[in-house]
Amino acid sequence: MNRLTLRAIARLLAPWRTIRRLEAENRRLCALIDNPELTGIEIGRETGLTAGMRGSGPQLLAGMFLGLMEEHKQAPNFLELRFATSKGPILVTVTQPHGATPAQLLGHAKQRVRDLEAELVILRSDSLPLPSREDRP
């Protein structure tokens, strides 16, 4: 075979070699992110389900979420991400490192209302009664 024929064959096979290299890299990456280690699960009334995970997969997700936080700086507390699944859509809430979820914000707001209502009761009991219309000059 002459050189020109060998080059033509090499050009023809180049995509196949690339595909094989990409498939091998895909298998390597899948092995890295497969089977994350679950370090704990906490279910809270105000916070929902919190799962701790260790491994490359969770790190990749964390990096993706941090990238979204950087991209959407107007969301100071959280982002809500909707995903389509075979069972229907799911909603994932991702908080900033020191942010709060919608449930946590609602819990704080409800506590603030309770605190203000208690303060109002105290203020009303300590104040003098307002004069009625008949008592005014």
N, C-alpha and C positions, 0 to 999 in steps of 0.2 A: 504494500500500500504506500501511496505517496503521502507527503506531508499535508497536502491540501485535503485529502480524504480523511486523514486522522483529525485534523482540525474540525472538519464538518461533523464527524462522529462525536467529538468532544463537545461541540456546541449543542448537538442534538441531545446528548446525555446530561448536560449541565442542569437543566430543570429537574430531572429525576434525582440527581445527587442532592440538589438543594431540598427537594421534597423529603428525601430520606433523612437528611440532617435535621430538618424541621420536625419530622415525626419523632426522631430520637430525642430531640430537645423537649418536645411536648411530653413524651413519656417521662423524662427526667423531672420536669416541672410538676407533673401530676403526682409523681411519687413524693415530691417535697411537700406538696400542700395536702396530700391525702391524710386522713385520720388525725385531725388535730386532737390534742389532749385537752379534755374537759377538766378544768381545775375547780369548778364550783358553780352551783346554781342557787340563786336567791330569788324568791318570789315575794314581792312587797305589795301591799295594798295601794300605796301611792306611786310606786316606782315600776310596777309590772315585773316582767321576768328579766333578770340579769344573769348572764352566763359568762363565766370566766373561761378563757381558752388559751392554750399555749401551742405554738407551732408556727410553721411558715405560712400556712393558709390564713389564720387569723391576722398575722402580721401584714400580709398582702391586702386583706380587707381594711385593716386599720389605716394603711397607707393610702388606699383609695378614698376612704372617708375623710382623712385629713386633707387630701387634695381637694375634695369637694368643699370642705370648710374654708380653705384658702380661697377657692374660686367664688364662694358665696358669702363674703364677709358681712353682708347685710343681715345674715341670720346669726344673731349674737348668742343664742342658746342652743338651737337644735336644727337639724334638717330632717324632714320626713321623706323617705324614699319608698316609692310604690313599685313592687315587683309582681309580674304576672307569673303564676304557677299553674300546674295542671289542676290544682284544687281551687283555684281562684286567686284574686289579688291579695297580696300581703303588704302590710305597712311596717317599715322598719324606721325607728326613730334613733337618730345618731346625735348625741349631745357633744357640744364643745367640751374640751377638757374640764372647764369649770362652769359649764352651762347647766341648764335644767331642762328636763323633759316637759311636755305639756302637762302631764299628770302632776309632776312636782310643782310646776308653776301654779296650777289650779289648787293644789294642797296649800301652798303658801298664801294664795289669795283668800282661800276659805279661812285659814287661821287668822289672817289680818282682819277679816270681817268679824270673826268671833271676838278678837281682842278689842276692836273698836266698839262693838255692841256692848261688851262688858264695861268699857270706859264710859260709854254713854249712860248706862244704868247708874254708875257711880256719880257722874256729873249731875244727872237729874235728881238723885236722892240728896245731894249736897247743896243744890241751889234753892234759892228762895222761890216760892210760887210766884208766877207772874200775876199782876193784878188783872182782874176781869174788866170788861168794858164798862161795867157799871161803876167800878171803883176809880176809873180814870177821870181826870178833870175835863 
